[in-house]
C-alpha cells in the first residue's frame, strides 16, 4: 500500500512542481486580472465536474469490480454530456459563469470529466501506472503547451490559456482511452452483470452517486464559491490574488488526494470493518504529518520573494492569503481521509453531511467577513469551514468505530511500519 501511495504522490508532485512554476509564469504573463478570469473559468469547470460525478468519479471505482465495464462505461459517458448541460444551465441562471465563456466551460467540462472517468476506471482495475500516466498528462502537459503559446507564438492572453486546456485534455483523453481498450475488449464480470437488469444497475449507481456528488459538490463549492463572492465585492483583481494564494496552498493537497485514492480503493474492496478502521487511522496520521511538514516549509517563504521574484507588486499580500489558508488546507486534507473511509465503507451520507456543514459554515462566515476584509476575509472563512468539516468527521468516525482521539496520534506501530518499509526498499536496491 505504501508503495502505491508513494508512486501516486511522486507523480502528483511532479505535476504540482510544474503547475507551481506555471502559476508564476501565468501571473507574469496574464497579470492579476487575467489570473482572476482563468480562476473563475476553472472554478466553474470544477464545480460542474462534480455534478458529473453522480455516474463517474468514485462511483466508477465502487462499481467497476461489481459489474461489467461495458455497462458502467456507457452510463458514465452519457451522463457527462447531460450533467454538464444541467450544471452550466444552473450556473448561468444564477449569473455565476464569466460572460462569453459558456461554450468553453461546457466543452472543457466534458473533456475533463471524461479524463477523470477514464482514470477512475484504470484505478478501479488497479492499473496504478495507467492512472498515474493519465494524471501526469492532464496535469503536466499544460506547462509545456503554454510555454509554446506564450514564448514561441507570442500569444500572451487568456485565450491561449484556454486553448492550452483544450489540447491538454484531448491528449490525456486519447491516451487514457487507449489504455482502457484491453479492459473493454475482455468483458470481465459478465457473470455479475447477468444477475441484474440494466435499469437496476442504473438505479443503484444513481443512489450511490447522488450522495457522493452531493458530497463533492458541497466540498468544491466550499473551496471555490468564495471566488464568486470576492468578484462581487472586489473585482477580477481580488479574485486573481485569491486564486494564486489558494493554488500555492493547495499544492499541499496532492499528498492527501494521492493517499485518499489508494485508501478508497482498498476500503471499497474489503468488508472487514476492523481493517477499514486500521487503514484509515494509519493514513490519517501519515497525511497530517506530511501536510504539516510541507505547509510549514511554504510558510517560511517571505513576502519579498513573491513580490520581487515570483510575481509582481500587484500581488502584494499573497503571503497573508497563504498563511490565513494554511490551517484550513491541512484540515481539509485530513478530512479527505475520513471522507473516503465513509464513502468506501458505504456510509457516504456522513461524508456528504460533512461537506454540507463546510458549505453552510463558509456561507455564514463569508457573509460576515468578506464584505469587511475582502480576500483575507474569504480565506479565513474557508479555513473555518474546512476545520468545521474535519471536526464533524472526527466525531462521527469515533462514534462509528469506537476509537478515541488518542488513536489519531502517531504511535510506535506507525513508525515501525514506515521503518520496515524503508529498510525493505534499501535491501532491494
C-alpha positions in Angstrom: 0.0 0.0 0.0 2.7 2.4 0.9 4.5 1.7 -2.4 1.3 2.7 -4.3 0.9 5.8 -2.2 4.4 6.9 -2.8 4.1 6.2 -6.5 0.9 8.4 -6.8 2.3 11.1 -4.6 5.5 11.2 -6.7 3.6 11.5 -9.9 1.3 14.2 -8.5 4.2 16.2 -7.0 6.0 16.2 -10.3 2.8 17.7 -11.7 2.5 20.0 -8.8 6.0 21.3 -9.3 5.3 22.1 -12.9 2.0 23.7 -12.0 3.6 25.8 -9.3 6.1 27.2 -11.9 3.2 27.7 -14.2 1.4 29.8 -11.6 4.4 32.2 -11.6 4.6 32.3 -15.4 0.8 32.9 -15.7 1.0 35.7 -13.1 3.8 37.4 -15.1 2.1 37.0 -18.5 -1.6 37.4 -17.7 -1.4 39.8 -14.7 -3.7 39.8 -11.7 -6.9 40.3 -13.6 -6.1 37.6 -16.1 -5.4 35.2 -13.2 -8.8 36.2 -11.8 -10.6 35.4 -15.0 -9.0 32.0 -15.5 -9.6 31.3 -11.8 -13.3 31.9 -12.3 -13.4 29.8 -15.5 -11.6 26.8 -13.9 -13.7 27.1 -10.7 -16.8 26.9 -12.8 -15.5 23.8 -14.7 -14.6 22.1 -11.4 -18.0 22.7 -9.8 -19.8 21.3 -12.8 -17.4 18.3 -13.0 -18.7 17.3 -9.5 -22.2 17.1 -11.0 -20.9 14.5 -13.4 -19.6 12.5 -10.5 -23.0 11.0 -10.0 -22.2 8.3 -12.5 -18.4 9.0 -12.6 -15.5 9.6 -10.2 -15.6 7.4 -7.1 -18.9 5.8 -8.3 -16.9 4.1 -11.0 -14.3 2.8 -8.6 -17.0 1.4 -6.3 -18.9 -0.4 -9.1 -16.2 -1.4 -11.6 -15.5 -4.7 -9.9 -19.2 -5.5 -9.4 -20.5 -5.1 -12.9 -19.1 -5.3 -16.4 -17.1 -2.3 -17.7 -19.3 -2.4 -20.9 -22.2 -1.5 -18.7 -20.6 1.1 -16.4 -18.6 2.9 -19.2 -21.6 4.0 -21.4 -23.6 5.2 -18.3 -20.7 7.3 -17.2 -20.1 8.9 -20.6 -23.8 9.6 -21.5 -24.2 11.3 -18.1 -21.2 13.5 -18.7 -23.0 15.4 -21.5 -26.3 15.5 -19.6 -24.7 16.6 -16.3 -22.6 19.2 -17.9 -25.6 20.8 -19.5 -27.5 20.8 -16.2 -24.5 22.3 -14.4 -24.0 25.0 -17.0 -27.7 25.8 -17.1 -28.0 26.3 -13.3 -24.8 28.4 -13.0 -26.0 30.6 -15.9 -29.4 31.0 -14.2 -27.6 32.4 -11.2 -25.3 34.5 -13.3 -22.2 32.8 -12.0 -20.4 32.0 -15.3 -17.9 34.5 -16.7 -19.5 36.3 -19.6 -18.8 35.0 -23.0 -17.3 31.7 -21.9 -20.3 29.4 -21.6 -19.3 27.2 -24.6 -15.7 26.9 -23.5 -16.8 25.9 -20.0 -19.2 23.3 -21.4 -16.6 21.7 -23.7 -13.8 21.8 -21.1 -16.0 20.2 -18.5 -17.0 17.4 -20.9 -13.3 16.7 -21.7 -12.1 16.9 -18.1 -14.9 14.7 -16.8 -14.1 12.1 -19.5 -10.5 12.1 -18.5 -11.5 11.7 -14.8 -13.8 8.8 -15.7 -11.1 7.0 -17.6 -8.5 7.5 -14.8 -11.0 6.1 -12.3 -11.6 3.0 -14.5 -7.9 2.4 -14.5 -7.7 2.9 -10.7 -10.6 0.6 -10.1 -8.7 -2.1 -12.1 -5.6 -1.5 -10.0 -3.7 -0.1 -13.1 -1.8 2.4 -11.0 0.7 3.1 -13.8 -2.1 4.0 -16.2 -3.8 6.1 -13.5 -0.6 8.0 -12.9 0.2 8.4 -16.6 -3.3 9.9 -17.2 -3.0 12.3 -14.3 0.6 13.3 -15.4 -0.6 14.0 -18.9 -3.5 16.0 -17.8 -1.7 17.9 -15.1 1.8 18.3 -16.7 1.2 18.9 -20.4 -0.4 22.3 -19.9 3.0 23.6 -18.7 4.8 22.8 -21.9 1.9 23.8 -24.2 1.6 27.2 -22.5 5.3 27.8 -22.8 4.9 27.2 -26.5 1.9 29.6 -26.8 3.4 32.3 -24.6 7.0 32.4 -25.8 7.1 30.8 -29.3 3.8 32.1 -30.8 3.7 35.2 -28.6 0.1 34.6 -27.6 0.1 36.1 -24.1 -3.6 36.2 -23.3 -6.4 34.2 -21.6 -7.4 32.7 -25.0 -4.0 31.0 -25.1 -4.6 29.5 -21.7 -8.0 28.2 -22.7 -6.6 26.6 -25.9 -3.9 25.0 -23.8 -6.6 23.4 -21.6 -8.3 22.0 -24.7 -5.1 20.4 -26.0 -4.1 19.0 -22.7 -7.5 17.4 -22.1 -7.8 16.0 -25.6 -4.3 14.3 -25.4 -5.0 12.9 -21.9 -8.4 11.6 -23.0 -6.9 9.9 -26.1 -4.1 8.2 -24.2 -6.4 7.0 -21.4 -8.8 5.6 -23.9 -6.0 3.5 -25.5 -5.2 2.1 -22.0 -8.9 1.2 -21.5 -9.2 -0.8 -24.7 -7.9 -4.1 -23.2 -10.5 -4.0 -20.3 -13.3 -3.3 -22.7 -12.2 -6.0 -25.1 -12.2 -8.6 -22.3 -15.7 -8.4 -20.9 -15.0 -9.2 -17.3 -17.6 -9.6 -14.5 -20.2 -10.7 -17.1 -21.5 -13.3 -14.5 -22.3 -10.5 -12.1 -23.9 -8.4 -14.9 -26.3 -11.3 -15.8 -27.7 -11.3 -12.2 -29.1 -7.8 -12.5 -31.0 -5.9 -15.2 -29.6 -2.7 -16.6 -32.3 -0.4 -15.0 -31.5 -1.9 -11.6 -27.8 -1.2 -12.0 -28.6 2.4 -13.2 -30.7 3.0 -10.1 -28.1 1.5 -7.8 -25.4 3.7 -9.3 -27.6 6.8 -9.2 -28.5 6.4 -5.5 -24.8 5.9 -4.5 -23.5 8.6 -6.9 -26.1 11.1 -5.8 -24.8 11.0 -2.2 -21.3 11.2 -3.5 -21.9 14.1 -5.8 -23.8 16.0 -3.1 -20.7 15.5 -1.0 -18.3 16.5 -3.8 -20.4 19.5 -5.0 -20.7 20.8 -1.4 -16.9 20.4 -0.9 -15.9 22.0 -4.2 -18.4 24.9 -3.5 -16.7 25.3 -0.2 -13.3 25.6 -1.9 -14.4 27.7 -4.8 -17.6 29.6 -4.1 -15.6 32.4 -2.4 -14.2 33.2 -5.9 -17.6 34.4 -6.9 -18.2 36.3 -3.7 -14.9 38.1 -3.9 -15.6 39.0 -7.6 -18.8 40.7 -6.4 -17.0 42.8 -3.8 -13.5 43.3 -5.2 -13.5 42.5 -8.9 -11.2 40.3 -11.0 -8.0 41.6 -9.4 -9.1 40.4 -6.0 -10.0 37.0 -7.5 -6.6 36.8 -9.1 -4.9 37.4 -5.7 -7.1 34.8 -4.1 -6.6 32.3 -6.9 -2.8 32.5 -6.8 -2.6 32.2 -3.0 -5.1 29.4 -3.0 -3.3 27.4 -5.7 0.0 27.7 -3.9 -1.5 26.5 -0.7 -3.5 23.7 -2.4 -0.3 22.2 -3.9 -0.1 20.5 -0.5 -3.4 18.7 -1.2 -1.6 16.5 -3.7 -0.5 14.5 -0.6 -3.9 13.9 0.8 -5.5 13.3 -2.7 -2.9 10.7 -3.6 -3.3 8.9 -0.3 -7.1 9.1 -0.5 -7.1 7.4 -3.9 -5.3 4.4 -2.5 -7.4 4.4 0.7 -10.7 4.4 -1.1 -9.7 1.6 -3.5 -8.5 -0.6 -0.6 -11.5 0.1 1.7 -14.0 -0.4 -1.1 -12.6 -3.9 -1.7 -12.7 -5.1 1.9 -15.7 -5.7 4.0 -13.7 -6.1 7.2 -14.6 -3.1 9.4 -11.6 -3.5 11.7 -9.2 -3.5 8.6 -11.0 -0.4 7.2 -10.6 1.4 10.6 -6.9 0.5 10.8 -6.2 1.6 7.2 -8.0 4.9 7.8 -6.2 5.8 11.0 -2.8 4.9 9.6 -3.3 7.1 6.5 -4.8 9.9 8.6 -1.7 10.2 10.7 0.6 9.9 7.6 -1.4 12.6 5.9 -1.4 15.0 8.8 2.4 14.7 9.3 3.3 15.1 5.7 0.9 18.0 5.1 2.0 19.9 8.2 5.7 19.5 7.2 5.2 20.8 3.7 2.9 23.6 4.7 5.4 24.8 7.3 8.0 25.0 4.6 5.8 27.1 2.4 5.0 29.5 5.3 8.8 30.1 5.8 8.9 31.9 2.4 9.0 35.7 3.0 6.7 38.1 1.2 9.5 39.8 -0.7 10.3 36.5 -2.5 6.8 36.5 -4.0 6.8 40.2 -4.9 10.3 40.7 -6.2 11.0 37.4 -7.9 7.9 35.2 -8.4 5.2 37.7 -9.1 5.0 41.5 -9.1 3.9 44.3 -6.9 0.2 43.9 -7.8 0.3 40.6 -5.9 1.2 42.3 -2.6 -0.4 40.5 0.3 -0.1 37.0 -1.2 1.8 35.6 1.9 -1.1 36.7 4.2 -3.5 34.8 2.0 -1.4 31.7 2.2 -0.9 32.0 6.0 -4.7 32.5 6.6 -5.5 29.4 4.5 -2.8 27.1 5.9 -4.7 25.6 8.8 -7.7 25.0 6.6 -5.6 23.3 3.9 -4.3 20.8 6.5 -7.8 20.3 8.0 -9.4 19.6 4.6 -6.5 17.2 3.6 -7.0 15.2 6.8 -10.8 15.3 6.3 -10.4 13.8 2.9 -9.0 10.6 4.5 -12.0 10.3 6.8 -14.4 11.2 4.0 -13.0 8.4 1.8 -13.5 6.0 4.7 -17.1 6.9 4.8 -17.6 6.7 1.1 -15.6 3.4 0.7 -17.4 1.7 3.5 -20.9 2.6 2.2 -21.5 5.4 4.8 -21.5 8.1 2.2 -24.2 10.2 3.9 -21.6 11.2 6.6 -19.2 12.4 4.0 -22.0 14.4 2.4 -23.1 15.8 5.7 -19.5 16.9 6.4 -19.3 18.8 3.1 -22.7 20.4 3.6 -21.6 21.6 7.1 -18.5 23.1 5.4 -20.5 24.9 2.8 -23.0 26.2 5.3 -20.1 27.4 7.5 -18.5 29.1 4.5 -21.6 30.9 3.5 -22.2 32.3 7.1 -18.6 33.2 7.7 -18.1 34.7 4.2 -21.3 36.8 4.6 -19.8 38.3 7.7 -16.1 38.5 6.8 -15.8 39.1 3.0 -17.5 42.5 2.9 -15.3 43.7 5.8 -11.9 42.1 5.0 -12.1 41.2 1.3 -9.7 38.4 0.2 -8.3 37.8 3.7 -11.9 37.5 5.0 -12.5 35.0 2.2 -9.6 32.7 3.1 -10.3 32.9 6.8 -13.9 31.9 6.1 -12.6 29.0 4.1 -10.2 27.8 6.9 -13.1 28.0 9.4 -15.3 25.9 7.0 -12.6 23.2 6.5 -12.0 23.0 10.2 -15.7 22.5 10.9 -15.8 19.7 8.3 -12.8 17.9 10.0 -14.3 18.2 13.5 -17.6 16.7 12.3 -15.9 13.8 10.6 -13.7 13.0 13.6 -16.7 12.9 15.9 -18.7 10.6 13.5 -15.7 8.4 12.9 -15.2 8.0 16.7 -18.8 7.1 17.2 -18.8 4.6 14.3 -15.6 2.8 15.1 -15.3 3.1 18.9 -11.8 4.6 18.7 -10.6 7.6 20.8 -8.8 10.8 20.0 -5.6 9.2 21.1 -5.8 6.8 18.1 -5.4 9.8 15.8 -1.9 10.4 17.2 1.2 8.6 15.7 2.4 5.7 17.8 5.3 3.2 17.8 3.5 0.8 15.4 3.1 3.5 12.8 6.8 4.5 12.9 7.8 0.8 12.9 5.7 0.2 9.7 7.5 3.1 7.9 10.9 2.0 9.2 10.4 -1.6 7.9 9.3 -0.3 4.5 12.4 1.9 4.2 14.7 -1.0 5.2 12.9 -3.3 2.8 13.5 -0.8 0.0 17.1 -0.4 0.9 17.7 -4.2 0.8 16.1 -4.4 -2.6 18.3 -1.6 -4.1 
